[in-house]
């Protein structure tokens, strides 16, 4: 038997080399295809930064509106003191107030001041007179009047015309006249007419027109507002 020649040996080596190259190429393709390609248009997953939250920030709560005080109504109030000795009338307009206290004989005081947003009022008059009151639900004023060293508690209900506060000033026969009237709910009147500083009971007025006759002269008492 003859031994294979050198040519056959060389051919077999070449075949073996081609087989090994083909095997390596196939393995490389498989390794490359094992990593899945990223779909076009999609962003790679974001890596969280250490110490920083990736969740969206929570919206800040909107500040709640502070409740506003109810506006003080423009209105008139009239009533009597708790001891029924005197009458009180109060007129409110645009945060201002004027009041009249009188007993229908010789005690009287005009008072004025501001009304707070919470419905409380502190009015002052001559000779240390004062009025402290609180508006309750717009329907009445509850308070006290300080006059002549005494305190008079009172309740004044909301007045509907012709109830309310009236005043007339004039010069009659050389005398300075200043009259104040409180027309209470129900029609009863309490008032004082001052002649040159001398107080006395005031004559009755016509609540519908305000007409009043003083010393033979006709005058007109008009509603009082601040």
DRENTORSE-696236 format. One record per residue (C-alpha): residue in one letter; x, y, z; residue number from 1. Coordinates in steps of 0.001 Angstrom, whole numbers, plus 500000, padded with zeros to 6 digits. Layout:
atom code = A u = X v = Y w = Z pos = NUM
...
This chain:
atom code = X u = 500000 v = 500000 w = 500000 pos = 1
atom code = X u = 501211 v = 503364 w = 499043 pos = 2
atom code = X u = 501460 v = 506241 w = 501549 pos = 3
atom code = X u = 499434 v = 509390 w = 500743 pos = 4
atom code = X u = 501406 v = 511884 w = 498976 pos = 5
atom code = X u = 502332 v = 515369 w = 500170 pos = 6
atom code = X u = 499638 v = 516896 w = 497999 pos = 7
atom code = X u = 496865 v = 515014 w = 499740 pos = 8
atom code = X u = 498231 v = 515969 w = 503129 pos = 9
atom code = X u = 498231 v = 519646 w = 502191 pos = 10
atom code = X u = 494670 v = 519397 w = 500852 pos = 11
atom code = X u = 493411 v = 517849 w = 504047 pos = 12
atom code = X u = 495010 v = 520652 w = 506095 pos = 13
atom code = X u = 493338 v = 523280 w = 503968 pos = 14
atom code = X u = 489920 v = 521654 w = 504400 pos = 15
atom code = X u = 490421 v = 521552 w = 508175 pos = 16
atom code = X u = 491381 v = 525231 w = 508258 pos = 17
atom code = X u = 488294 v = 526264 w = 506208 pos = 18
atom code = X u = 486035 v = 524246 w = 508565 pos = 19
atom code = X u = 487483 v = 525957 w = 511668 pos = 20
atom code = X u = 487060 v = 529440 w = 510128 pos = 21
atom code = X u = 483431 v = 528712 w = 509274 pos = 22
atom code = X u = 482751 v = 527516 w = 512828 pos = 23
atom code = X u = 484246 v = 530678 w = 514398 pos = 24
atom code = X u = 482231 v = 532973 w = 512114 pos = 25
atom code = X u = 478964 v = 531255 w = 512998 pos = 26
atom code = X u = 479646 v = 531543 w = 516748 pos = 27
atom code = X u = 480374 v = 535274 w = 516482 pos = 28
atom code = X u = 477094 v = 535968 w = 514668 pos = 29
atom code = X u = 475124 v = 534133 w = 517336 pos = 30
atom code = X u = 476814 v = 536095 w = 520124 pos = 31
atom code = X u = 476045 v = 539410 w = 518423 pos = 32
atom code = X u = 472391 v = 538528 w = 517825 pos = 33
atom code = X u = 471878 v = 537558 w = 521492 pos = 34
atom code = X u = 471847 v = 541229 w = 522548 pos = 35
atom code = X u = 468368 v = 542581 w = 521564 pos = 36
atom code = X u = 468491 v = 545750 w = 519442 pos = 37
atom code = X u = 466674 v = 548898 w = 520763 pos = 38
atom code = X u = 463481 v = 549822 w = 518964 pos = 39
atom code = X u = 463910 v = 553070 w = 516994 pos = 40
atom code = X u = 462278 v = 556062 w = 518685 pos = 41
atom code = X u = 462418 v = 554695 w = 522231 pos = 42
atom code = X u = 464714 v = 556236 w = 524787 pos = 43
atom code = X u = 466984 v = 554063 w = 526894 pos = 44
atom code = X u = 465780 v = 553539 w = 530464 pos = 45
atom code = X u = 466887 v = 556396 w = 532660 pos = 46
atom code = X u = 469085 v = 555482 w = 535524 pos = 47
atom code = X u = 468057 v = 557020 w = 538826 pos = 48
atom code = X u = 470496 v = 559498 w = 540209 pos = 49
atom code = X u = 471532 v = 558499 w = 543696 pos = 50
atom code = X u = 469735 v = 560605 w = 546341 pos = 51
atom code = X u = 467250 v = 562154 w = 543859 pos = 52
atom code = X u = 463622 v = 561094 w = 543433 pos = 53
atom code = X u = 462505 v = 560306 w = 539895 pos = 54
atom code = X u = 458790 v = 560811 w = 540661 pos = 55
atom code = X u = 457197 v = 564108 w = 539442 pos = 56
atom code = X u = 456968 v = 566875 w = 542076 pos = 57
atom code = X u = 453653 v = 567178 w = 543878 pos = 58
atom code = X u = 451775 v = 570430 w = 543174 pos = 59
atom code = X u = 451861 v = 572942 w = 546010 pos = 60
atom code = X u = 448482 v = 573332 w = 547726 pos = 61
atom code = X u = 446812 v = 576582 w = 546786 pos = 62
atom code = X u = 446387 v = 578964 w = 549727 pos = 63
atom code = X u = 442876 v = 579006 w = 551063 pos = 64
atom code = X u = 441135 v = 582363 w = 550905 pos = 65
atom code = X u = 440594 v = 583955 w = 554289 pos = 66
atom code = X u = 436918 v = 584392 w = 555109 pos = 67
atom code = X u = 435819 v = 587906 w = 554650 pos = 68
atom code = X u = 433655 v = 589595 w = 557166 pos = 69
atom code = X u = 430059 v = 590198 w = 556265 pos = 70
atom code = X u = 429433 v = 593832 w = 555271 pos = 71
atom code = X u = 427680 v = 595976 w = 557865 pos = 72
atom code = X u = 424295 v = 596983 w = 556404 pos = 73
atom code = X u = 423171 v = 600571 w = 556065 pos = 74
atom code = X u = 420174 v = 600634 w = 558395 pos = 75
atom code = X u = 418456 v = 602331 w = 561332 pos = 76
atom code = X u = 417744 v = 600852 w = 564769 pos = 77
atom code = X u = 415525 v = 601984 w = 567618 pos = 78
atom code = X u = 414642 v = 600598 w = 571030 pos = 79
atom code = X u = 414527 v = 601173 w = 574753 pos = 80
atom code = X u = 416847 v = 600641 w = 577702 pos = 81
atom code = X u = 416379 v = 597548 w = 579820 pos = 82
atom code = X u = 415007 v = 599613 w = 582691 pos = 83
atom code = X u = 412526 v = 601275 w = 580283 pos = 84
atom code = X u = 413648 v = 604719 w = 581420 pos = 85
atom code = X u = 415064 v = 605923 w = 578101 pos = 86
atom code = X u = 415188 v = 605298 w = 574351 pos = 87
atom code = X u = 418126 v = 604735 w = 572011 pos = 88
atom code = X u = 418311 v = 605102 w = 568230 pos = 89
atom code = X u = 421296 v = 604280 w = 566009 pos = 90
atom code = X u = 421809 v = 605011 w = 562308 pos = 91
atom code = X u = 424538 v = 603185 w = 560313 pos = 92
atom code = X u = 425842 v = 604334 w = 556949 pos = 93
atom code = X u = 428989 v = 603126 w = 555157 pos = 94
atom code = X u = 430907 v = 602220 w = 558297 pos = 95
atom code = X u = 429882 v = 605316 w = 560236 pos = 96
atom code = X u = 427312 v = 605566 w = 563042 pos = 97
atom code = X u = 425349 v = 608252 w = 564857 pos = 98
atom code = X u = 423166 v = 607592 w = 567889 pos = 99
atom code = X u = 420789 v = 609461 w = 570143 pos = 100
atom code = X u = 419998 v = 608660 w = 573769 pos = 101
atom code = X u = 417219 v = 610462 w = 575642 pos = 102
atom code = X u = 414699 v = 609949 w = 578405 pos = 103
atom code = X u = 412095 v = 612360 w = 577011 pos = 104
atom code = X u = 412569 v = 614813 w = 579871 pos = 105
atom code = X u = 416013 v = 616250 w = 580497 pos = 106
atom code = X u = 418630 v = 613598 w = 579693 pos = 107
atom code = X u = 419980 v = 613351 w = 576178 pos = 108
atom code = X u = 423195 v = 612741 w = 574286 pos = 109
atom code = X u = 424227 v = 612653 w = 570631 pos = 110
atom code = X u = 427021 v = 610154 w = 569939 pos = 111
atom code = X u = 429010 v = 609208 w = 566860 pos = 112
atom code = X u = 431876 v = 607014 w = 565715 pos = 113
atom code = X u = 432911 v = 604138 w = 563456 pos = 114
atom code = X u = 431485 v = 600677 w = 562957 pos = 115
atom code = X u = 434029 v = 597851 w = 562809 pos = 116
atom code = X u = 433834 v = 595094 w = 560199 pos = 117
atom code = X u = 432775 v = 592621 w = 562881 pos = 118
atom code = X u = 429691 v = 594719 w = 563673 pos = 119
atom code = X u = 430922 v = 596236 w = 566923 pos = 120
atom code = X u = 430770 v = 599970 w = 567532 pos = 121
atom code = X u = 432162 v = 602424 w = 570047 pos = 122
atom code = X u = 430561 v = 605852 w = 569888 pos = 123
atom code = X u = 431392 v = 608919 w = 571949 pos = 124
atom code = X u = 429545 v = 612105 w = 572883 pos = 125
atom code = X u = 429949 v = 615188 w = 575029 pos = 126
atom code = X u = 430766 v = 615109 w = 578733 pos = 127
atom code = X u = 432193 v = 611594 w = 578627 pos = 128
atom code = X u = 429102 v = 609926 w = 577200 pos = 129
atom code = X u = 429691 v = 606709 w = 575293 pos = 130
atom code = X u = 427904 v = 603851 w = 573576 pos = 131
atom code = X u = 429238 v = 600326 w = 573121 pos = 132
atom code = X u = 427212 v = 597979 w = 570975 pos = 133
atom code = X u = 427247 v = 594873 w = 568816 pos = 134
atom code = X u = 425234 v = 594333 w = 565672 pos = 135
atom code = X u = 423652 v = 590889 w = 565826 pos = 136
atom code = X u = 422832 v = 589277 w = 562477 pos = 137
atom code = X u = 421825 v = 592662 w = 561102 pos = 138
atom code = X u = 418532 v = 592528 w = 563000 pos = 139
atom code = X u = 419304 v = 594374 w = 566227 pos = 140
atom code = X u = 421962 v = 596161 w = 568232 pos = 141
atom code = X u = 422649 v = 595104 w = 571798 pos = 142
atom code = X u = 424789 v = 597338 w = 573977 pos = 143
atom code = X u = 425127 v = 599888 w = 576782 pos = 144
atom code = X u = 425093 v = 603666 w = 577003 pos = 145
atom code = X u = 427246 v = 605447 w = 579556 pos = 146
atom code = X u = 425721 v = 608750 w = 580590 pos = 147
atom code = X u = 426033 v = 610842 w = 583739 pos = 148
atom code = X u = 428058 v = 608182 w = 585532 pos = 149
atom code = X u = 425453 v = 605471 w = 584885 pos = 150
atom code = X u = 425254 v = 602598 w = 582425 pos = 151
atom code = X u = 422046 v = 601821 w = 580560 pos = 152
atom code = X u = 421788 v = 598471 w = 578812 pos = 153
atom code = X u = 419606 v = 598581 w = 575706 pos = 154
atom code = X u = 418311 v = 596628 w = 572729 pos = 155
atom code = X u = 417543 v = 598468 w = 569476 pos = 156
atom code = X u = 415686 v = 596549 w = 566778 pos = 157
atom code = X u = 415972 v = 597320 w = 563102 pos = 158
atom code = X u = 413644 v = 600204 w = 562325 pos = 159
atom code = X u = 411350 v = 600461 w = 559317 pos = 160
atom code = X u = 410192 v = 603926 w = 558317 pos = 161
atom code = X u = 408645 v = 605921 w = 559809 pos = 162
atom code = X u = 410448 v = 604473 w = 562850 pos = 163
atom code = X u = 413944 v = 605832 w = 563385 pos = 164
atom code = X u = 415859 v = 608950 w = 564383 pos = 165
atom code = X u = 414857 v = 612551 w = 563566 pos = 166
atom code = X u = 416270 v = 615991 w = 564284 pos = 167
atom code = X u = 415324 v = 619627 w = 563724 pos = 168
atom code = X u = 417335 v = 622789 w = 564350 pos = 169
atom code = X u = 416170 v = 626389 w = 563927 pos = 170
atom code = X u = 416157 v = 629831 w = 565437 pos = 171
atom code = X u = 412719 v = 630845 w = 566687 pos = 172
atom code = X u = 412134 v = 634265 w = 568284 pos = 173
atom code = X u = 415825 v = 634622 w = 568955 pos = 174
atom code = X u = 416139 v = 631236 w = 570662 pos = 175
atom code = X u = 418313 v = 628461 w = 569301 pos = 176
atom code = X u = 416242 v = 625295 w = 569056 pos = 177
atom code = X u = 417640 v = 621783 w = 568737 pos = 178
atom code = X u = 415180 v = 618923 w = 568859 pos = 179
atom code = X u = 415773 v = 615178 w = 568714 pos = 180
atom code = X u = 413124 v = 612465 w = 568308 pos = 181
atom code = X u = 413170 v = 608674 w = 568422 pos = 182
atom code = X u = 410166 v = 607063 w = 566772 pos = 183
atom code = X u = 409955 v = 603542 w = 568143 pos = 184
atom code = X u = 408468 v = 600524 w = 566359 pos = 185
atom code = X u = 404762 v = 600820 w = 567034 pos = 186
atom code = X u = 404764 v = 604619 w = 566683 pos = 187
atom code = X u = 405580 v = 605810 w = 570202 pos = 188
atom code = X u = 407850 v = 608881 w = 570293 pos = 189
atom code = X u = 410534 v = 609917 w = 572768 pos = 190
atom code = X u = 412242 v = 613284 w = 572290 pos = 191
atom code = X u = 413772 v = 616395 w = 573810 pos = 192
atom code = X u = 413672 v = 619973 w = 572569 pos = 193
atom code = X u = 416589 v = 622111 w = 573673 pos = 194
atom code = X u = 415990 v = 625877 w = 573857 pos = 195
atom code = X u = 419242 v = 627769 w = 574333 pos = 196
atom code = X u = 420625 v = 624885 w = 576396 pos = 197
atom code = X u = 417449 v = 624206 w = 578399 pos = 198
atom code = X u = 416049 v = 620720 w = 577676 pos = 199
atom code = X u = 412370 v = 619808 w = 577893 pos = 200
atom code = X u = 409981 v = 617253 w = 576438 pos = 201
atom code = X u = 409670 v = 617675 w = 572667 pos = 202
atom code = X u = 406314 v = 618119 w = 570933 pos = 203
atom code = X u = 405055 v = 615267 w = 568755 pos = 204
atom code = X u = 406144 v = 615226 w = 565108 pos = 205
atom code = X u = 404285 v = 613832 w = 562122 pos = 206
atom code = X u = 406425 v = 610758 w = 561295 pos = 207
atom code = X u = 405280 v = 610763 w = 557691 pos = 208
atom code = X u = 406370 v = 614325 w = 556937 pos = 209
atom code = X u = 408478 v = 615303 w = 559951 pos = 210
atom code = X u = 406279 v = 618377 w = 560493 pos = 211
atom code = X u = 406263 v = 619850 w = 564006 pos = 212
atom code = X u = 405091 v = 623155 w = 565459 pos = 213
atom code = X u = 407313 v = 624872 w = 568024 pos = 214
atom code = X u = 406260 v = 628153 w = 569645 pos = 215
atom code = X u = 403787 v = 628735 w = 566843 pos = 216
atom code = X u = 406329 v = 628173 w = 564087 pos = 217
atom code = X u = 406260 v = 625147 w = 561811 pos = 218
atom code = X u = 409498 v = 623190 w = 561534 pos = 219
atom code = X u = 410491 v = 619982 w = 559791 pos = 220
atom code = X u = 412282 v = 617184 w = 561618 pos = 221
atom code = X u = 414371 v = 615181 w = 559167 pos = 222
atom code = X u = 415791 v = 611646 w = 559364 pos = 223
atom code = X u = 419317 v = 611593 w = 560795 pos = 224
atom code = X u = 422158 v = 609682 w = 559122 pos = 225
atom code = X u = 425929 v = 609859 w = 559714 pos = 226
